[in-house]
């Protein structure tokens, strides 16, 4: 007997539905197989994986590479960077505030240096503090018997003497220069060309002042004698020694 058209249509529909079920079952089975392979690979050692790759007996399952989006879940977290890319040497890790170095000698914010005012404000160091400290160190040196302590005290006293001498020379040079500027201003008012003193000329004027001051105080002769001894000791260093009589007889 021939089947009716309805029965044929139903049978064809059932066949299509059955094929879809087979496809779904095959896809689910393939997913299960993939999960089993992943479990096996996770349990396998690195040595076994290397052997399988070299022999070609087992193909290792690899997931398709996905491009990771560079971003942070939270703005306070650090940015994730790949370890495969080399880090640049000049990478700014932490944004630190830039330090601005200032030199007070050339900065307009610090103002201009008033040399005379500075000398007047700190003149007590050279008039009172350092001379009193020198006298105190001399007393300690007389009382002490330790050679190391005496040596340190001598060094400190010599440093104070140098500072006082240098400051007095600077003070005299400033006075000489001020007097010269005053004279040159008056000469410039009369139409004369200004003359600027060199350092060597200032030094000559300073030596003349020191000489006149020593002459007034009566210490000039002792100062000249001391200077003569100092120069004689310097000359002896470079003077050649005479040979002894024994060497002359042998020669």
Secondary structure, 3 states (H helix, E strand, C coil): CCCCHHHHHHHHHHHHHHHHHHHHHHHHHHHHHHHHHHHHHHHCCHHHHHHHHHHCCCCCCCCCCCCCCCCCCCCCCCCCCCCCCCCCCCCCCCCCCCCCCCCCCCCCCCCCCCHHHHHHHCHHHHHHHHHHHHHHHHHHHHHCCCHHHHHHHHHHHHHHHHHHHHHHHHHHHHHHHHHHHHHHHHHHHCCCCCCCCCHHHHHHHHHHHHHHHHHHHCCHHHHHHHHHHHHHHHHHHHCCCCCCHHHHHHC
